[in-house]
Amino acid sequence: MNIKKDFPIFENNPDLIYLDSAANTQIPKQVINSIKEFYETENANINRGFYNLSINATKKYEQARKIIAKFINAKPEEIIFTFGTTDAINKLARTLPKLFNKKNEIVLSEMEHHSNLIPWQKATKEFSMKLKFIPVKNNFELDYDVAKKLINKNTAIVSITHVSNALGTINNIKKIIKLAKKNGALVVIDAAQSISRIKINVKKLNCDFLVFSGHKIYSPFGIGVLYGKKSILEKIPPFNFGGNIVEKAQLYETTYTNPPRKFEAGTQNIAGAIALGESIKYLENLNIENYEKKLTNYAIKKLREEIKNFIIYSAKSDKNAGLISFNIKGIHPHDVASILNEENIAIRGGHHCCMPLMKKLGIPGTCRASFSIYNTKEDVDKLIKALKKVQGVFK
């Protein structure tokens, strides 16, 4: 499956081998065209106008909400547009602790991205709570036996990544959610890395919240989604305050409308929401998960066979989601990434916003090659050829 023709970035950069989709996916022309069409034909604010441009813009914005809701098996009123995963988690970290009086512990894992770590650090200080961490084992998977002990009657919130952005590990979130529900805790799932790779059904998972970013699923920057169970959304206050969320405003008191508008104060990224809906329509006919798994397995096998002193920091193939985290002994990941750039190969080198994890592994960082639907076996072969050149430079 080679669909690079759908992605203008490759037409404009014909020699590019892009292996950094964990940081940002490229955008198909169908999605780009939806943004262009909105600004050229329907550029108006939503929920405010009684004229055709505004009415049409509102319809497209709400249609995007319905597309996204169907994609993860949620109700449209449970889909809140945000600026991205980081924005969504920050909003939850500011509000969810207010729902608890006696429970005072928040459980994360040692493999969390800083975006799912720092907001909760701040929350524990603000609300006098405690952080606990599910450890990462030597096989780069979570220790579920320890998780059973950490998630208990004192646990208020469990916030966990579905797929590690630094390791590619697919976590058993069903098991984590079940433990949390057994102990009356709320569960937040960071689906930034899984949303484009794994089919997600929030009702089957029974998570309370799930968050992801548009730019991880073939959409533009600055748009994201926060799914929340309607029953819980009705209990928490608005994240921000201003226009669009008001039921009745008086000089000294205001009441708020229902979700999702209750949580979308001010002017939203309307074009971004429409584009996100379009990207999901584009993806629905593609078997991405199977394709990426086969390509990743091919890459791991070839790298192990052909690259000397190759060290991998990724879970086994059946628990890996299209991402290889590795080092070449004796060469800093920044040097590897810089030399690969000279060969027009884009990978990520560094700590991947997971500094505590890297400290545990005893390394400054890793090289990360992350694959997507526009990558091919030829891309992998060129990566291996370039890595051999890297080793030649450091002989």
Buried (B, 14 or more C-beta within 10 A) or exposed (E): EEBBEBBBBBEEBEEBBBBBBBBBBBBBBBBBEBBEBBEEEBEBBBBEBEEEEBBBBBEBBBBBBEBBBBBBBBBBBBBBBBBBBBBBBBBBBBBBBEEBEEBBBBBBBBBBBBBBBBBBBEBBEEBEBEBBBBBBBEEBBBBBEBBEEBBBEBBBBBBBBBBBBBBBBBBBBEEBBBBBBEBEBBBBBBBBBBBBBBEBEBEEBBBBBBBBBBBBBBBBBBBBBBBBBEEBBEEBEBBEEEEBBBEEEEEEEEEBBEBBBBBBBEEBBBBBBBBBBBBBBBBEEEEBBEBBBBBBEBBBEBBEEEBEEBEBBBBEEEBBBBBBBBBBEEBBBEBBBEBBEEBBBBBBBBBBBBBBBBEEBEBBBBBBBBBBBBBBEEBBBBBBEBBEEBBEEEE
